[in-house]
Amino acid sequence: MNLLAIVGSPRKGRATDSLIDKAVEGFISNDPKGIVNKIRLIDKDINFCKNCLLCRDSDTKGPVAKCSIRDDMDQISEDILASDALILGTPVHMGSVTALMMTFLERICWTFARPGRQILTMSGIPLPRSGKKRKAAIIVTSGIVPPIFKVFCNNATPLIRGTIMDSLNAKTVGTMYAGDIEHRGVEYYADKAFALGRKLARA
Ligand SMILES: Cc1cc2nc3c(=O)[nH]c(=O)nc-3n(C[C@H](O)[C@H](O)[C@H](O)COP(=O)(O)O)c2cc1C
């Protein structure tokens, strides 16, 4: 399987990055021949979506519509197309994803989806352009809010889950919230991250 791991933290080697590494280890433990591609969004040139709607209104029959912006999302889109499984990780910033992760999610929203779904009176809702099914795991870290209170402060997980379902046809098979990490430390969650990666490979 081809695994794409995406780190949404601006900090290298810290909580989110480390737990993603653990999840990748767990994945590979179950799929030793798996191909892993890890991307740190902070290392990439990813510009803000401009809402020009060139991608949304594209009538391409391909799995991804062309964006008007030329930057590292061109290559990342190819990486996504090649992937069978995804791990996305972000720290909680003000209750949601980081600006890095949000910029990435906005850029995939309409390039990988077309406005083909209707719910009740609302039409034009994103529908994946590709029929290729993917599976995903989501890792969210937070500095001070422990898991027991995550319902009040974690908009990151549902935002990522919804976007990757609607745009990448990626079903989230497992999530992990590593809360209060400033006091508990990363090691506290290492086994859980490993198990999440293994679960993703087995799903
Ligand atoms: C701008 C900013 C906003 C943050 N907002 C929250 C928050 O709402 N809740 C929380 O528990 N931690 C918050 N944090 C702390 C981060 O979630 C925490 O440091 C996280 O573990 C960092 O992950 P990293 O080590 O991968 O960068 C915030 C940090 C920053 C820089």
The ligand as an SDF file (V2000), in Angstrom:
LIG
                    3D

 31 33  0  0  0  0  0  0  0  0999 V2000
   -1.4670   29.7480   18.0400 C   0  0  0  0  0  0  0  0  0  0  0  0
   -1.6330   28.5420   18.9400 C   0  0  0  0  0  0  0  0  0  0  0  0
   -2.8990   28.2160   19.3660 C   0  0  0  0  0  0  0  0  0  0  0  0
   -3.0840   27.1180   20.2080 C   0  0  0  0  0  0  0  0  0  0  0  0
   -4.3460   26.7940   20.6090 N   0  0  0  0  0  0  0  0  0  0  0  0
   -4.5230   25.7590   21.4600 C   0  0  0  0  0  0  0  0  0  0  0  0
   -5.8330   25.4150   21.9110 C   0  0  0  0  0  0  0  0  0  0  0  0
   -6.8340   25.9990   21.4980 O   0  0  0  0  0  0  0  0  0  0  0  0
   -5.9490   24.3800   22.7790 N   0  0  0  0  0  0  0  0  0  0  0  0
   -4.8620   23.6890   23.2410 C   0  0  0  0  0  0  0  0  0  0  0  0
   -5.0130   22.7740   24.0410 O   0  0  0  0  0  0  0  0  0  0  0  0
   -3.6060   23.9740   22.8030 N   0  0  0  0  0  0  0  0  0  0  0  0
   -3.4190   24.9850   21.9280 C   0  0  0  0  0  0  0  0  0  0  0  0
   -2.1660   25.2710   21.4730 N   0  0  0  0  0  0  0  0  0  0  0  0
   -1.0370   24.4030   21.8720 C   0  0  0  0  0  0  0  0  0  0  0  0
   -0.7480   23.3200   20.8260 C   0  0  0  0  0  0  0  0  0  0  0  0
   -1.8950   22.5780   20.5050 O   0  0  0  0  0  0  0  0  0  0  0  0
    0.3020   22.3540   21.3640 C   0  0  0  0  0  0  0  0  0  0  0  0
    1.4850   23.0610   21.6500 O   0  0  0  0  0  0  0  0  0  0  0  0
    0.5760   21.2300   20.3880 C   0  0  0  0  0  0  0  0  0  0  0  0
    0.9010   20.0910   21.0970 O   0  0  0  0  0  0  0  0  0  0  0  0
    1.6940   21.5660   19.4670 C   0  0  0  0  0  0  0  0  0  0  0  0
    1.9770   20.4720   18.6180 O   0  0  0  0  0  0  0  0  0  0  0  0
    3.4120   20.3720   17.9160 P   0  0  0  0  0  0  0  0  0  0  0  0
    4.3940   20.0720   19.0200 O   0  0  0  0  0  0  0  0  0  0  0  0
    3.2790   19.2950   16.9430 O   0  0  0  0  0  0  0  0  0  0  0  0
    3.6740   21.7040   17.2860 O   0  0  0  0  0  0  0  0  0  0  0  0
   -1.9540   26.3440   20.6280 C   0  0  0  0  0  0  0  0  0  0  0  0
   -0.6780   26.6820   20.1570 C   0  0  0  0  0  0  0  0  0  0  0  0
   -0.5100   27.7690   19.3210 C   0  0  0  0  0  0  0  0  0  0  0  0
    0.8650   28.1230   18.8230 C   0  0  0  0  0  0  0  0  0  0  0  0
  1  2  1  0
  2  3  1  0
  2 30  2  0
  3  4  2  0
  4  5  1  0
  4 28  1  0
  5  6  2  0
  6  7  1  0
  6 13  1  0
  7  8  2  0
  7  9  1  0
  9 10  1  0
 10 11  2  0
 10 12  1  0
 12 13  2  0
 13 14  1  0
 14 15  1  0
 14 28  1  0
 15 16  1  0
 16 17  1  0
 16 18  1  0
 18 19  1  0
 18 20  1  0
 20 21  1  0
 20 22  1  0
 22 23  1  0
 23 24  1  0
 24 25  2  0
 24 26  1  0
 24 27  1  0
 28 29  2  0
 29 30  1  0
 30 31  1  0
M  END
$$$$
